[in-house]
Amino acid sequence: MKQRPVIPSRPGVLGLLLAMSCAVAACAAVPLPPAPAAPQPALSAASPPMNAELQQKVDAALAEAARATGLPASQLKVIDAAAVTWPDGSLGCPLPGMMYTQALVPGWRVRIQAGSRVLDYHGSARGNLVLCPVGRAAPPLPGRAAM
């Protein structure tokens, strides 16, 4: 008598595919909008110069901050900007109840003063841009510049 190969049940396979799809979707890259040509505020005099890649991230965060707040770029101030390493796929901005890849993620963090508000933008090296609400931001790994 010939034995039939063992094939996983469809509900199990579908559940596995659904879980994998959700994990991939959570880490999918979201392209950054092109930066406007308007003059951008500079970092404080004590800040080290930025490389071109980090400057692109700062420009994208400034453009998003101007859009989100309705303020012109001239009224926004970059508090700090740095290449960082995030401890997982949440980019330091985890949503309650969500699962994220458990791997180190190279990226960046830009904090912008917009009037009385501080906007905390987190990103991955791939280009994800996340505005992390107050109280939900987790710090990047200390001493691990990524870019």
N, C-alpha and C positions, 0 to 999 in steps of 0.2 A: 504494500500500500504506500502510495506516494504522500509525503508530508507537505502540507501547505505552509508557505512562509508566514511568519507572524507579522501581521500588519497592525500598527497602532490604531486604536479606535478613533473614529473621526472626531468625536467631541474632544478627545485629548489632543489630537493634532491641531484642531482649530483653536483650542485654548492656547496652545504653545505659540502658534502663529500670531494670534491676537496679542499675546504678551510681548513677543518680539517686535511686532509692529509698533506697539505703544512705546517701547524702549527706544526704538530708532526715531520715532516721531519726536520724542522729547529732546533728542540731541540733534535734530535736523538743523542744518545751517539756514539762517534767514539772511538774505543779502542785505547789506547796509545801503541806505540811500546815498546818492552822490552828495558830496559836501558842497555847500554853497560857496560862491566866490567872494562873499562879503568878508570884511576884515574880522578876524577872530581875536578874542581877548587872549592875552598872554598869561602864562603862569607867573607866579611871584618871582622876584629877582633871585630868591634863594633856591629856586628849583633848577635841577640840572637840565641841559638841553635834551629835547626828545629826538628819537630817530624818526625817519619818515613814516614808518609803519605805525608807530604809536601816534604820530601827529594825525594820520588819517583816522584813527579811532577817535581821537579827541574831536576832530572836525565833525565826524558823524554824530557823536554824542551832543555836541553843541547845536547842530542842526535839529536834532530830535528835541533837545531841551527848549529851543526857541519855538518849535512847533507846539510842544506840549504846554508851554506856559504863555505863549502869545507875546513874549518879550523879544525885543530885537537882540541879536547876538552881542551888540555893544554893551548891553546891560547884564550879560552873563559873565561870571568869573570862574575860571577853572581853579579849583582849590588844590587838587592834585590829580596826577595821571601816572599810571605805572603798569608795566608788564608784570603779571602775577601768575601764580599757579593755583587754580581752584581745586579743592579736595575731591570734587565729584562733578557729575554732569549738570547739577543745579546751577552752576556758575555763581555759587555763593548767594543764591536767592531762591531757596527751596519753597515750594508750595506744599502746604500741609496735605498729607495723604498721598503724595506722589512718590514714585520710586525713580531713582536716577542711576546712571552708570556709576559704578564704584571704581573710578580710575582718575588719576590726576589729569586735569585739563589745563593746558596752557592758554592764557588769555590776558585780559587787561581790566583795569578798573579806572574810571574817570568820575570824579566828584565835582559837581558844578553848583556854584552859588547862584540862585535865581531869586532875587529879592530876598525875602526872609527864609526861603526854602533851600534845602540842600538836596540836589538830585544825585542819586548814586547809580551810575551806569556800570554794568558788568558785561563782559563779553568774552567770547572764546577766540582763539587765533583764527578760526574759520570765518568769523564774521558775525556771530550771533550778537544781538544788541538787546539787553534787558535793563529796563528801569526798575530797580529794586525798591519797593516801598519802604518807608521808615519802619523800623522794627522787624523787618524780615531779612535784612542783609546779614550775611555771615562773612567773616573776614577770610581773605585768601590765606594760603599757607605762608607762614613767616619765612623770610629769607630765600624765597624760591622764585626769582624772576624768571619768567618763561620765554620772553621773546628777545 
